[in-house]
């Protein structure tokens, strides 16, 4: 890539940032350059005497079993046993694995003992000032919440532990993630709320209130979706809102003034999750999403029921997601734009992507997400050809780059929409190829018709199928209870690809490339 191209790429990326993001990026950059980055101060002389209230916390959701006695941890499908001391900065499996080690979510798995949990906390405290990863604001946020939940659940009130909770929250106040915003800033706000209640601290409560009121209003769209448009992150944020609501309604601190607000947000998010999920309980793996990271919809719905929350019917709208269903199939379609504009880090170049279940099982699937590391797998999984949509000249519809960056983005216009049909077009190929991609989806009782129009250009429609789901015969794919017929194609090619249902897990399968010029009609008929 030439120098001018790099400048253009960078310009098309940063021009979407909010002024506050630029201001904080410059602030943190200068602070790091002059060597004045804040650090964790744990000298007992500066930690105030803390009186912890006797808090209540209703039954939440147990975290997954990621820890086994003997210093064995499993994150992102990778297990590691430390032979000696635990290296909390352990780098071998990538940054995200190390982040998970520092979250301490294993404290709240069902089978961990109190003694084992406290040993891990003590071990961590012993090296905390040398832990570069652990003192980043995102791990601090999750770790503080997990420690506090563990202490409340087991009625632990120890001055030393309370001091380290306080010290980490003071550091977090200096590291708020306004440079990133999105779910990162929300997690900061959730941590401040947990800290405010645990320490009965009005200053932390003010920090929490300022962040949560403004960010939840912006980040939760009218149809209840989290604006980063990843069903996985939506589930994670729903879980966090439920925990915060649990904390507020279970205790009388701060006049419980956030109760009504959090209830409204939680019920909207639950309603979206119910609308977007498949009948078998799966979430669609749109954008950055993988199984085994967030609580399942059924777990979240059960938790909401325990909290006395209601779910209303959600009409999918602002998120850009649409769902067509019959007795035999469910189809989730993405006709939204890359979002949010100023934080598209979890977006893929997947405009008009869809996933389809037939008779409660996945048939047309997404490639999924196996890694956040900056490598060929990450580039492929974010590319347009990794999704069930159309490419021209093997170009991406939006300019995804690096691990979490997007420069030029496809703009979507919905041309027609009713109960059983939607027609939308995007301009992702307009500048280079002079045409729009228009996709029409028509839903009927026995199947779906997908029509793609490239205005005379030659392109490729990509289809990714669950392993073993079809047999190709001429212009038809046949399954046990469905068939797919292509019309106006020029060639059908089989391509060896893979599906990543979880991080670091791959299942090999065969995808199809349907070459066509102008218009392609795809009929998916359920039998």
DOKESE-729312 format. One line per field, with one value per residue (C-alpha): residue number from 1; residue in three letters; x negated, y negated, z negated. Coordinates in nm, 3 decimals. Layout:
residues N
k NUM,...
r ALA,...
px X,...
py Y,...
pz Z,...
This chain:
residues 527
k 1,2,3,4,5,6,7,8,9,10,11,12,13,14,15,16,17,18,19,20,21,22,23,24,25,26,27,28,29,30,31,32,33,34,35,36,37,38,39,40,41,42,43,44,45,46,47,48,49,50,51,52,53,54,55,56,57,58,59,60,61,62,63,64,65,66,67,68,69,70,71,72,73,74,75,76,77,78,79,80,81,82,83,84,85,86,87,88,89,90,91,92,93,94,95,96,97,98,99,100,101,102,103,104,105,106,107,108,109,110,111,112,113,114,115,116,117,118,119,120,121,122,123,124,125,126,127,128,129,130,131,132,133,134,135,136,137,138,139,140,141,142,143,144,145,146,147,148,149,150,151,152,153,154,155,156,157,158,159,160,161,162,163,164,165,166,167,168,169,170,171,172,173,174,175,176,177,178,179,180,181,182,183,184,185,186,187,188,189,190,191,192,193,194,195,196,197,198,199,200,201,202,203,204,205,206,207,208,209,210,211,212,213,214,215,216,217,218,219,220,221,222,223,224,225,226,227,228,229,230,231,232,233,234,235,236,237,238,239,240,241,242,243,244,245,246,247,248,249,250,251,252,253,254,255,256,257,258,259,260,261,262,263,264,265,266,267,268,269,270,271,272,273,274,275,276,277,278,279,280,281,282,283,284,285,286,287,288,289,290,291,292,293,294,295,296,297,298,299,300,301,302,303,304,305,306,307,308,309,310,311,312,313,314,315,316,317,318,319,320,321,322,323,324,325,326,327,328,329,330,331,332,333,334,335,336,337,338,339,340,341,342,343,344,345,346,347,348,349,350,351,352,353,354,355,356,357,358,359,360,361,362,363,364,365,366,367,368,369,370,371,372,373,374,375,376,377,378,379,380,381,382,383,384,385,386,387,388,389,390,391,392,393,394,395,396,397,398,399,400,401,402,403,404,405,406,407,408,409,410,411,412,413,414,415,416,417,418,419,420,421,422,423,424,425,426,427,428,429,430,431,432,433,434,435,436,437,438,439,440,441,442,443,444,445,446,447,448,449,450,451,452,453,454,455,456,457,458,459,460,461,462,463,464,465,466,467,468,469,470,471,472,473,474,475,476,477,478,479,480,481,482,483,484,485,486,487,488,489,490,491,492,493,494,495,496,497,498,499,500,501,502,503,504,505,506,507,508,509,510,511,512,513,514,515,516,517,518,519,520,521,522,523,524,525,526,527
r UNK,UNK,UNK,UNK,UNK,UNK,UNK,UNK,UNK,UNK,UNK,UNK,UNK,UNK,UNK,UNK,UNK,UNK,UNK,UNK,UNK,UNK,UNK,UNK,UNK,UNK,UNK,UNK,UNK,UNK,UNK,UNK,UNK,UNK,UNK,UNK,UNK,UNK,UNK,UNK,UNK,UNK,UNK,UNK,UNK,UNK,UNK,UNK,UNK,UNK,UNK,UNK,UNK,UNK,UNK,UNK,UNK,UNK,UNK,UNK,UNK,UNK,UNK,UNK,UNK,UNK,UNK,UNK,UNK,UNK,UNK,UNK,UNK,UNK,UNK,UNK,UNK,UNK,UNK,UNK,UNK,UNK,UNK,UNK,UNK,UNK,UNK,UNK,UNK,UNK,UNK,UNK,UNK,UNK,UNK,UNK,UNK,UNK,UNK,UNK,UNK,UNK,UNK,UNK,UNK,UNK,UNK,UNK,UNK,UNK,UNK,UNK,UNK,UNK,UNK,UNK,UNK,UNK,UNK,UNK,UNK,UNK,UNK,UNK,UNK,UNK,UNK,UNK,UNK,UNK,UNK,UNK,UNK,UNK,UNK,UNK,UNK,UNK,UNK,UNK,UNK,UNK,UNK,UNK,UNK,UNK,UNK,UNK,UNK,UNK,UNK,UNK,UNK,UNK,UNK,UNK,UNK,UNK,UNK,UNK,UNK,UNK,UNK,UNK,UNK,UNK,UNK,UNK,UNK,UNK,UNK,UNK,UNK,UNK,UNK,UNK,UNK,UNK,UNK,UNK,UNK,UNK,UNK,UNK,UNK,UNK,UNK,UNK,UNK,UNK,UNK,UNK,UNK,UNK,UNK,UNK,UNK,UNK,UNK,UNK,UNK,UNK,UNK,UNK,UNK,UNK,UNK,UNK,UNK,UNK,UNK,UNK,UNK,UNK,UNK,UNK,UNK,UNK,UNK,UNK,UNK,UNK,UNK,UNK,UNK,UNK,UNK,UNK,UNK,UNK,UNK,UNK,UNK,UNK,UNK,UNK,UNK,UNK,UNK,UNK,UNK,UNK,UNK,UNK,UNK,UNK,UNK,UNK,UNK,UNK,UNK,UNK,UNK,UNK,UNK,UNK,UNK,UNK,UNK,UNK,UNK,UNK,UNK,UNK,UNK,UNK,UNK,UNK,UNK,UNK,UNK,UNK,UNK,UNK,UNK,UNK,UNK,UNK,UNK,UNK,UNK,UNK,UNK,UNK,UNK,UNK,UNK,UNK,UNK,UNK,UNK,UNK,UNK,UNK,UNK,UNK,UNK,UNK,UNK,UNK,UNK,UNK,UNK,UNK,UNK,UNK,UNK,UNK,UNK,UNK,UNK,UNK,UNK,UNK,UNK,UNK,UNK,UNK,UNK,UNK,UNK,UNK,UNK,UNK,UNK,UNK,UNK,UNK,UNK,UNK,UNK,UNK,UNK,UNK,UNK,UNK,UNK,UNK,UNK,UNK,UNK,UNK,UNK,UNK,UNK,UNK,UNK,UNK,UNK,UNK,UNK,UNK,UNK,UNK,UNK,UNK,UNK,UNK,UNK,UNK,UNK,UNK,UNK,UNK,UNK,UNK,UNK,UNK,UNK,UNK,UNK,UNK,UNK,UNK,UNK,UNK,UNK,UNK,UNK,UNK,UNK,UNK,UNK,UNK,UNK,UNK,UNK,UNK,UNK,UNK,UNK,UNK,UNK,UNK,UNK,UNK,UNK,UNK,UNK,UNK,UNK,UNK,UNK,UNK,UNK,UNK,UNK,UNK,UNK,UNK,UNK,UNK,UNK,UNK,UNK,UNK,UNK,UNK,UNK,UNK,UNK,UNK,UNK,UNK,UNK,UNK,UNK,UNK,UNK,UNK,UNK,UNK,UNK,UNK,UNK,UNK,UNK,UNK,UNK,UNK,UNK,UNK,UNK,UNK,UNK,UNK,UNK,UNK,UNK,UNK,UNK,UNK,UNK,UNK,UNK,UNK,UNK,UNK,UNK,UNK,UNK,UNK,UNK,UNK,UNK,UNK,UNK,UNK,UNK,UNK,UNK,UNK,UNK,UNK,UNK,UNK,UNK,UNK,UNK,UNK,UNK,UNK,UNK,UNK,UNK,UNK,UNK,UNK,UNK,UNK,UNK,UNK,UNK,UNK,UNK,UNK,UNK,UNK,UNK,UNK,UNK,UNK,UNK,UNK,UNK,UNK,UNK,UNK,UNK,UNK,UNK,UNK,UNK,UNK,UNK,UNK,UNK,UNK,UNK,UNK,UNK,UNK,UNK,UNK,UNK,UNK,UNK
px 0.000,-0.142,-0.195,0.105,0.327,0.223,0.306,0.646,0.712,0.626,0.831,1.140,1.098,1.040,1.282,1.569,1.428,1.598,1.403,1.391,1.223,0.956,0.903,0.857,0.634,0.405,0.417,0.318,0.057,-0.117,-0.094,-0.253,-0.527,-0.638,-0.631,-0.352,-0.109,0.091,0.012,0.183,0.105,0.140,-0.043,0.180,0.123,0.325,0.611,0.897,1.060,1.339,1.668,1.831,2.211,2.381,2.491,2.735,2.711,2.972,2.885,2.706,2.564,2.262,1.965,1.829,1.584,1.255,1.042,0.942,0.737,0.371,0.335,0.513,0.707,0.914,1.007,1.107,1.088,0.722,0.619,0.294,0.154,-0.112,-0.384,-0.507,-0.378,-0.094,-0.218,0.070,-0.094,-0.126,-0.153,-0.174,0.190,0.248,0.379,0.740,0.642,0.432,0.722,0.947,0.691,0.706,1.086,1.118,1.453,1.358,1.421,1.791,1.801,2.020,1.762,1.481,1.422,1.387,1.034,0.926,1.069,0.891,0.561,0.590,0.669,0.371,0.143,0.264,0.218,-0.141,-0.232,0.032,-0.205,-0.410,-0.106,-0.087,0.211,0.405,0.374,0.536,0.881,1.088,0.946,0.966,1.336,1.425,1.194,1.331,1.687,1.594,1.406,1.694,1.952,1.734,1.692,2.064,2.169,1.937,1.974,1.604,1.515,1.138,0.967,0.678,0.902,1.126,0.821,0.717,1.070,1.061,0.712,0.804,1.113,0.908,0.676,0.974,1.101,0.780,0.807,1.170,1.195,1.339,1.081,1.259,1.611,1.858,1.872,1.536,1.672,1.988,1.781,1.603,1.942,2.066,1.748,1.796,2.152,2.037,1.760,1.995,2.229,1.955,1.762,2.065,1.879,2.073,1.784,1.779,2.157,2.141,1.889,2.118,2.431,2.270,2.146,2.443,2.719,2.557,2.404,2.694,2.929,2.701,2.573,2.908,3.107,3.482,3.532,3.326,3.004,2.660,2.522,2.206,2.443,2.279,2.532,2.246,2.163,2.533,2.563,2.259,2.400,2.744,2.585,2.406,2.721,2.907,2.631,2.645,3.023,2.987,2.745,2.968,3.300,3.141,3.005,3.129,2.820,2.833,3.215,3.225,3.261,3.129,3.384,3.648,3.387,3.201,3.528,3.634,3.295,3.284,3.631,3.555,3.232,3.402,3.677,3.422,3.237,3.561,3.639,3.296,3.233,3.320,3.578,3.311,3.150,2.860,2.765,2.674,2.297,2.309,2.005,1.765,1.954,1.875,2.037,1.903,1.824,2.153,2.435,2.691,3.030,3.202,2.970,3.036,3.413,3.415,3.211,3.450,3.743,3.581,3.548,3.913,3.837,4.071,4.002,4.207,4.227,3.942,3.987,3.642,3.557,3.259,3.019,3.053,3.142,3.455,3.603,3.833,3.991,4.235,4.309,4.010,3.742,3.594,3.381,3.188,3.078,2.844,2.947,2.780,2.473,2.138,2.187,2.149,1.972,1.716,1.646,1.683,1.415,1.637,1.787,1.732,1.770,2.090,2.359,2.668,2.533,2.793,2.811,3.083,3.211,3.435,3.642,3.452,3.099,2.839,2.811,2.677,2.422,2.163,1.789,1.780,1.492,1.192,0.944,0.884,0.514,0.401,0.338,0.472,0.754,0.877,0.861,1.056,1.322,1.400,1.404,1.714,1.641,1.656,2.028,2.344,2.345,2.195,1.848,1.725,1.361,1.304,1.326,1.478,1.800,1.653,1.285,1.203,0.837,0.601,0.776,1.054,1.052,1.290,1.219,1.466,1.805,2.094,2.401,2.736,3.071,3.386,3.596,3.899,4.009,4.320,4.401,4.274,4.031,3.739,3.537,3.214,2.905,2.557,2.288,1.983,1.881,2.006,1.681,1.461,1.708,1.979,2.270,2.482,2.552,2.926,3.062,3.430,3.552,3.904,4.038,4.312,4.450,4.244,3.925,3.735,3.628,3.313,3.251,2.918,2.871,2.529,2.649,2.476,2.151,2.005,1.991,1.989,2.254,2.103,2.293,2.159,2.332,2.321,2.105,2.283,2.601,2.619,2.544,2.486,2.673,2.652,2.804,2.960,2.845,3.038,3.065,3.280,3.559,3.473,3.344,3.185,3.220,2.996,3.113,2.908,2.570,2.264,2.076,2.090,1.762,1.693,1.445,1.282,1.345,1.412,1.661,1.555,1.839,1.602,1.271,0.979,1.214,1.250,1.471,1.376,1.654,1.727,1.876,2.012,1.923,2.203,2.067,2.318,2.352,2.624,2.888,2.895,3.205,3.167,3.472,3.448,3.735,3.821,3.980
py 0.000,-0.340,-0.637,-0.828,-0.521,-0.481,-0.846,-0.805,-0.487,-0.659,-0.968,-0.761,-0.586,-0.877,-1.124,-0.939,-0.980,-1.203,-1.508,-1.359,-1.046,-1.252,-1.463,-1.159,-0.981,-1.284,-1.315,-0.952,-0.961,-1.264,-1.128,-0.798,-0.974,-1.189,-0.891,-1.010,-0.724,-0.673,-0.362,-0.167,-0.319,-0.060,-0.218,-0.175,-0.537,-0.667,-0.417,-0.552,-0.347,-0.176,-0.072,0.181,0.201,0.536,0.571,0.817,0.960,1.195,1.512,1.417,1.643,1.858,1.786,2.071,2.316,2.168,2.260,2.594,2.636,2.676,2.340,2.460,2.205,2.246,1.941,1.915,2.296,2.300,2.464,2.383,2.506,2.295,2.528,2.274,1.929,1.791,1.542,1.294,1.131,1.465,1.370,1.700,1.728,1.367,1.054,1.165,1.483,1.272,1.032,1.321,1.438,1.092,1.064,1.312,1.438,1.781,1.644,1.674,2.015,2.261,2.504,2.281,2.280,1.963,2.062,2.125,1.792,1.600,1.774,1.657,1.302,1.305,1.435,1.160,0.885,0.998,0.904,0.643,0.347,0.538,0.646,0.424,0.605,0.623,0.248,0.156,0.005,0.281,0.568,0.348,0.291,0.659,0.775,0.527,0.637,1.004,0.946,0.747,1.005,1.277,1.078,1.001,1.359,1.505,1.223,1.135,0.800,0.769,0.431,0.536,0.660,0.355,0.133,0.299,0.265,-0.104,-0.155,0.011,-0.207,-0.520,-0.418,-0.347,-0.700,-0.826,-0.580,-0.606,-0.481,-0.785,-0.731,-0.404,-0.451,-0.176,0.131,0.038,-0.285,-0.105,0.151,-0.138,-0.272,0.067,0.107,-0.235,-0.138,0.186,-0.004,-0.279,-0.029,0.189,-0.102,-0.327,-0.593,-0.892,-1.001,-0.665,-0.674,-1.009,-0.864,-0.565,-0.772,-1.015,-0.732,-0.496,-0.750,-0.901,-0.589,-0.348,-0.604,-0.627,-0.272,-0.093,-0.155,-0.194,0.175,0.270,0.366,0.268,0.035,0.235,0.480,0.799,1.039,1.167,0.823,0.750,1.056,0.950,0.601,0.744,0.962,0.660,0.447,0.730,0.753,0.377,0.387,0.677,0.471,0.162,0.332,0.549,0.255,-0.083,-0.291,-0.611,-0.615,-0.338,-0.619,-0.412,-0.134,-0.251,-0.351,-0.019,0.173,-0.005,0.057,0.421,0.502,0.344,0.542,0.866,0.802,0.755,1.070,1.266,1.127,1.193,1.541,1.860,2.097,2.348,2.081,1.988,1.630,1.536,1.500,1.158,0.928,1.021,1.305,1.652,1.904,1.975,1.613,1.462,1.615,1.791,1.632,1.896,1.814,1.443,1.492,1.709,1.447,1.174,1.381,1.411,1.033,0.985,0.823,0.839,0.881,0.690,0.761,0.598,0.471,0.490,0.150,-0.070,0.222,0.301,0.661,0.820,1.164,1.371,1.686,1.964,2.297,2.451,2.181,1.869,1.619,1.332,1.062,0.765,0.454,0.213,-0.001,0.041,-0.088,-0.277,-0.520,-0.629,-0.279,-0.009,0.215,0.524,0.471,0.694,0.611,0.818,0.588,0.796,1.105,1.356,1.678,1.939,2.222,2.491,2.703,2.568,2.639,2.417,2.465,2.139,2.020,1.750,1.807,1.678,1.531,1.734,1.463,1.093,1.123,0.922,1.205,1.365,1.540,1.211,1.045,1.329,1.353,0.982,0.990,0.986,1.327,1.486,1.401,1.488,1.189,1.065,0.948,0.778,0.840,1.000,0.653,0.587,0.389,0.186,0.116,0.328,0.330,0.415,0.599,0.356,0.073,-0.034,-0.313,-0.366,-0.213,-0.094,-0.314,-0.135,-0.258,-0.055,-0.091,0.112,0.298,0.479,0.784,1.042,0.849,0.610,0.444,0.262,0.141,0.037,-0.172,0.022,0.097,-0.228,-0.423,-0.145,0.044,-0.215,-0.002,0.058,0.397,0.440,0.737,0.831,1.095,1.234,1.457,1.712,2.000,2.271,2.081,1.767,1.602,1.390,1.170,0.993,0.718,0.575,0.348,0.546,0.609,0.955,1.070,1.365,1.466,1.652,1.919,2.090,2.409,2.615,2.923,3.213,3.018,3.041,3.230,3.029,3.152,2.921,2.587,2.723,2.801,3.075,3.143,3.381,3.128,2.841,2.756,2.442,2.343,2.083,1.897,1.677,1.794,1.856,2.102,2.272,2.333,2.530,2.372,2.527,2.295,2.323,2.228,2.094,2.146,2.050,1.869,2.087,2.359,2.436,2.682,2.744,2.737,2.656,2.320,2.220,1.933,1.853,1.650,1.431,1.120,0.866,1.054,1.377,1.543,1.789,1.988,2.168,2.414,2.606,2.946
pz 0.000,0.100,-0.129,0.011,-0.023,-0.388,-0.457,-0.291,-0.488,-0.813,-0.727,-0.644,-0.978,-1.216,-1.056,-1.222,-1.574,-1.828,-1.951,-2.302,-2.162,-1.989,-2.300,-2.523,-2.270,-2.263,-2.642,-2.699,-2.422,-2.570,-2.924,-2.819,-2.620,-2.911,-3.146,-3.373,-3.331,-3.652,-3.854,-4.127,-4.465,-4.739,-5.028,-5.330,-5.433,-5.138,-5.155,-5.366,-5.636,-5.454,-5.607,-5.377,-5.404,-5.441,-5.081,-4.929,-4.580,-4.437,-4.248,-3.926,-3.654,-3.734,-3.512,-3.301,-3.457,-3.339,-3.643,-3.789,-4.110,-4.030,-3.849,-3.535,-3.329,-3.011,-2.806,-2.441,-2.405,-2.514,-2.842,-3.022,-3.352,-3.521,-3.655,-3.910,-3.997,-3.791,-3.532,-3.519,-3.215,-3.031,-2.659,-2.471,-2.357,-2.264,-2.427,-2.466,-2.654,-2.893,-2.937,-3.036,-3.292,-3.449,-3.452,-3.743,-3.616,-3.754,-4.105,-4.033,-3.871,-4.057,-4.191,-4.319,-4.696,-4.901,-5.010,-4.650,-4.539,-4.813,-4.733,-4.373,-4.483,-4.724,-4.450,-4.218,-4.475,-4.524,-4.165,-4.084,-4.045,-3.786,-3.588,-3.280,-3.130,-3.453,-3.516,-3.187,-3.241,-3.079,-3.288,-3.599,-3.534,-3.500,-3.778,-4.031,-3.960,-3.994,-4.319,-4.465,-4.365,-4.524,-4.846,-4.872,-4.800,-5.063,-5.319,-5.310,-5.468,-5.483,-5.514,-5.288,-5.007,-5.039,-5.007,-4.683,-4.543,-4.631,-4.484,-4.154,-4.122,-4.187,-3.905,-3.680,-3.741,-3.575,-3.286,-3.177,-2.820,-2.649,-2.375,-2.282,-2.421,-2.329,-2.554,-2.710,-2.860,-2.968,-3.158,-3.333,-3.437,-3.559,-3.766,-3.924,-4.021,-4.183,-4.360,-4.475,-4.638,-4.782,-4.933,-4.993,-4.796,-4.660,-4.434,-4.258,-4.236,-4.057,-3.810,-3.750,-3.710,-3.463,-3.241,-3.260,-3.208,-2.899,-2.748,-2.793,-2.640,-2.338,-2.311,-2.341,-2.024,-1.994,-1.916,-2.224,-2.042,-2.167,-1.902,-1.828,-1.657,-1.780,-1.937,-2.156,-2.295,-2.325,-2.550,-2.754,-2.807,-2.893,-3.161,-3.304,-3.311,-3.487,-3.750,-3.806,-3.838,-4.082,-4.293,-4.293,-4.377,-4.647,-4.848,-4.971,-4.896,-4.685,-4.706,-4.443,-4.190,-3.897,-3.947,-3.697,-3.439,-3.455,-3.444,-3.124,-2.960,-3.069,-2.941,-2.604,-2.568,-2.667,-2.412,-2.134,-2.238,-2.227,-1.881,-1.728,-1.875,-1.693,-1.837,-1.940,-2.162,-1.933,-1.867,-1.509,-1.481,-1.316,-1.327,-1.610,-1.776,-1.904,-2.130,-2.478,-2.567,-2.682,-2.882,-2.663,-2.594,-2.808,-3.102,-3.064,-3.036,-3.350,-3.537,-3.425,-3.548,-3.892,-3.898,-3.804,-3.468,-3.170,-2.800,-2.548,-2.177,-1.988,-1.634,-1.478,-1.335,-1.422,-1.458,-1.088,-1.165,-1.024,-1.083,-0.865,-1.001,-0.920,-1.083,-0.902,-0.890,-1.050,-0.857,-1.019,-0.774,-0.820,-0.626,-0.867,-0.827,-0.998,-1.347,-1.553,-1.323,-1.583,-1.724,-1.457,-1.607,-1.614,-1.268,-0.965,-0.596,-0.591,-0.452,-0.351,-0.523,-0.640,-0.842,-0.820,-1.037,-0.889,-1.125,-1.427,-1.306,-1.138,-0.761,-0.615,-0.870,-0.926,-0.930,-1.287,-1.485,-1.595,-1.691,-1.759,-1.676,-1.372,-1.126,-0.808,-0.995,-1.137,-0.796,-0.635,-0.904,-0.873,-0.491,-0.274,-0.121,-0.469,-0.483,-0.292,-0.064,0.265,0.370,0.685,0.780,0.438,0.279,-0.063,-0.078,-0.365,-0.418,-0.723,-0.823,-1.109,-1.390,-1.475,-1.220,-0.945,-0.696,-0.409,-0.495,-0.278,-0.306,-0.302,-0.172,-0.232,0.084,-0.022,-0.333,-0.447,-0.657,-0.407,-0.188,-0.206,0.071,-0.017,0.165,0.058,0.226,0.111,0.471,0.627,0.635,0.777,0.998,1.063,0.938,0.631,0.480,0.435,0.243,0.220,-0.024,0.007,-0.269,-0.204,-0.409,-0.238,-0.171,-0.087,0.239,0.246,0.550,0.600,0.860,0.953,1.235,1.509,1.325,1.266,0.907,0.672,0.421,0.126,-0.066,-0.377,-0.486,-0.801,-0.737,-0.570,-0.497,-0.118,0.201,0.521,0.829,1.130,1.039,0.720,0.370,0.199,-0.171,-0.369,-0.406,-0.169,0.174,0.313,0.678,0.846,1.158,1.395,1.269,1.487,1.266,0.927,0.748,0.434,0.195,-0.112,-0.404,-0.777,-1.043,-1.385,-1.634,-1.919,-1.958,-1.845,-1.715,-1.347,-1.165,-0.802,-0.546,-0.184,-0.084,0.255,0.485,0.729,1.021,1.202,1.414,1.347,1.149,0.950,0.804,0.516,0.406,0.071,0.052,-0.263,-0.213
